[in-house]
Amino acid sequence: MDKNAFRRRRAEFMGLMGEAIAIIPTSPVRPRNGDVEYVYRPDSDFYYLTHFPEPEAVAVLIPGRAQGEFLLFCRDRDPDKEQWQGRRAGPEGAVAQYDADDAFPIDDIDDILPGLLEDRRRVYYSMGRHLEFDGRVLDWVNEVRGKARSGVRAPEEFVDPDHILHEMRLTKRPEEIAVMRKAAAVGAEGHRRAIRACAPGLHEYELEAELLYAFRKGGSSYPSYPPIVASGANACILHYTENDAVLKDGTLVLIDAGCEMDGYASDITRTFPVGLRFSPEQRALYDIVLAAHEAALGAIGPGREWPAAHEAAVKVITRGLVDLRLLQGSVEGLIESGDYKRFYMHKTGHWLGMDVHDVGDYKVGGAPRVLEPGMVTTVEPGLYIPGGDDIPERFRNIGIRVEDDVLVTKNGYEILSQALPRRAEDIEALRAEGL
């Protein structure tokens, strides 16, 4: 994405701030073990406004400041450290490459930031998100308060910027949608490789390896969340991540995995047979989930309420469970009592964007959110049949989920992950390609 996209975001955010200052730090580096660190990933709000990828950085936005509205504090250039740890932009690069109006070494922030707070009535800062940083912000404000007798006015209130920023992030702009299409395409290719590679006797992690290969080859630095590769009864564990079981003929594999491209996530799930064909019972359950998926899609479009997709999926799933005699009673009564939740216990979707479970309220003023063009949601109905004695043996320990990434458009919706087949016969055809 070019600089103009981020410049527009900052301008929109500052236009809603008023007489204020925003302090937005990025995520800290976290130790993994010994002298090894977790792979670094910037804070989403920080990255959304700056595109700056390095740790130890703080963005400061000051609307109307004559000397520059966008300031960036970052690590200074250091040839010795860069020899070991990689290149740094430095303050000069922050201005030249990332469009900051001015930039300073992060080591100077305690000397500079208090002066920027002077005579600013309001501070936009997410207190509690970066606990190690909270105390420094309070120290800066108290330092300004100490100058009251000199006529310097200290900030009077803290405001969480999340309400503004997260509403902005909820509706994706064209440049964001383009990146999400790429993330979905690369994610879909990972699933295709894994489906083709599947065979009895392999381990779940061998399919995970196919995913990770495709993600990296497609330009993704890392998965958008730990991949779920769940075979047999493991597929009934919603967030199973051990990925170490042996694949057994006659069972299904549920893969829930996505990749991240330039800060934006994909989130895709497919379920397929370890062998080449679904069994009749597996196919019956799969077709219920797929019908629920289609019903949910039919409830997505501008002006539709957020819960409508879930409600449509629940009706189809509950009716299907009654038809298979896994539930008994009227569809309406089973929905009202929540009995269907034994087999379908999660929602049908969630917002998707820079975070896998992305920001944005699902209710506004106590009423369900109305969908608008540019919003991206997952559609992911599922069925999870446990191994209880009251369940017919032929249905026991089957878990199925079908998930796609869906963009709300002016005329309805676009399935960003459309490249990956969903119909059972198409899944079987893709399996056969691996022979």
PyMOL commands that set and color helices and strands:
alter all, ss='L'
color gray80, all
select helices_A, chain A and resi 3-15+44-50+79-85+90-96+106-117+131-145+148-150+162-170+174-197+204-217+232-236+280-298+307-323+331-337+339-342+393-395+424-432
alter helices_A, ss='H'
color red, helices_A
select strands_A, chain A and resi 20-25+31-33+36-37+58-61+70-74+102-105+122-124+157-159+222-223+228-231+252-257+259-261+264-265+268-273+363-364+367-368+376-379+382-385+398-401+404-408+413-415
alter strands_A, ss='S'
color yellow, strands_A
deselect
rebuild
show_as cartoon
